[in-house]
Amino acid sequence: MTGSMKPPMLIAGAGIGGLAAALALVRQGYEVDVLEQATEIREIGAGIQFGPNGFKMMERLGLRDAADHLAVFPDDLILMDSVTSEEVTRIPVDQPFRDRFGYPYALIHRADLHKVLLDACRDTGRVRFHGGCKVESFEDDGDEVRVVTSRGDRFRGAAFIGADGLWSRTREAIVGDGRPRISGHIAYRAVLPIADVPEEYRRNAMILWAGPKNHLVQYPLRGGELFNLVAVFHSNRYEEGWNTEGDPQELRERFAGTCETVQTLLGKIQTWRMWVLCDRDPIRDWSRGRVTLLGDAAHPMLQYLAQGACMAIEDAVVLAETLQAHGGDVAAAFQEYQKVRYLRTGKCQMMARLYGEFYHADGVKRDLRNQMLASRTPAQAYEGLAWLYDGV
């Protein structure tokens, strides 16, 4: 590194948030070392929903065209009652939606989004990736941060950003608030070729089948070549688990009583990957000196708002722009960054919990939900989402 270069920034985690942060920092003139505990830097998972606020951030990262290229743009977001098979409400996300928010709503494979960010980082020539590097400890001496990995690698940088996810070791060190909250909700995810799905179920829409203590989400991916399914239900059989094989028998039991369409879609999958859904209560302080958190490490949320990836990318852009605005005063910038972010991300955390209760309502609560949503116009739906999709 030449004498005119800024000191490198250190990031723990090469997920979507870590890569977005690396790219955003490079755009502000930094070099970056990304420490990833996995030996291979890649993404797993299935589809994600990507709102206008996410596209706005991708544009600021210089990746709007790439994001458009990998996306499926649905016509509608539809909520169905999974017991009666009746449509409850739909939100058109076509041109009027784009006109209102300035950006589209999309369905994207998580691995595709990750690859776009990873390729962009590599193309800069200023992001160095270090696989098999699990952070063991770090020390902030006021002038720089020194990081030691479990295999003995040592790194020094101007700052250290923990983008190391739900089970963040960085958070454990600087916040120390224990383990994440186990929600009692389980997600089974699967992706299959669209050719395996009967024609009548192939719709260019995100459809959520809401039932008592469960729901099923369906939508197309990769130009309509793939079909994404996510089945979520309440269970206290699991305390924790991530990307393990699901139990088809439990899935059938939890979705007993749902309509024929839901049963047919569930029957198309032989092997599901299971995630136990966890989050944390919001906090306002996730920085210490030259160390801060980003994405799920700072504000893990349940998936019901479909905002985990978007919030991480927002964090990345705001963090880099705040560092630039503070002229490299890292500690001051990190305090400003969390001050700007904590209410917005905290609202997402709490709203995600409420959406989960809303989708899984039973009895009178279910009837009230259906009545309320049935009378809502698209314009009213848009304004109800403005706090989220207008972005930062």
DAFENVEN-V875269 format. One record per run of one state. SS is the DSSP state (H for helix, E for strand, L for the rest). FROM is the first residue (numbers start at 1). LEN is the number of residues. Records with the same first field share a line. If there is no record, write none. Layout:
SS->FROM-LEN, FROM-LEN
This chain:
L->1-8, 13-3, 28-4, 37-10, 51-1, 61-3, 71-1, 73-3, 82-5, 93-2, 102-4, 125-2, 132-3, 141-4, 150-4, 158-1, 163-6, 175-6, 197-2, 202-3, 212-2, 225-1, 235-7, 246-2, 255-5, 268-5, 280-7, 289-2, 294-2, 300-3, 306-2, 326-4, 360-3, 375-3, 385-1, 390-3
E->9-4, 32-5, 47-4, 72-1, 76-6, 87-6, 106-4, 127-5, 135-6, 145-5, 154-4, 159-4, 181-13, 205-7, 214-8, 226-9, 242-4, 273-7, 287-2, 291-3
H->16-12, 52-9, 64-7, 95-7, 110-15, 169-6, 194-3, 199-3, 222-3, 248-7, 260-8, 296-4, 303-3, 308-18, 330-30, 363-12, 378-7, 386-4
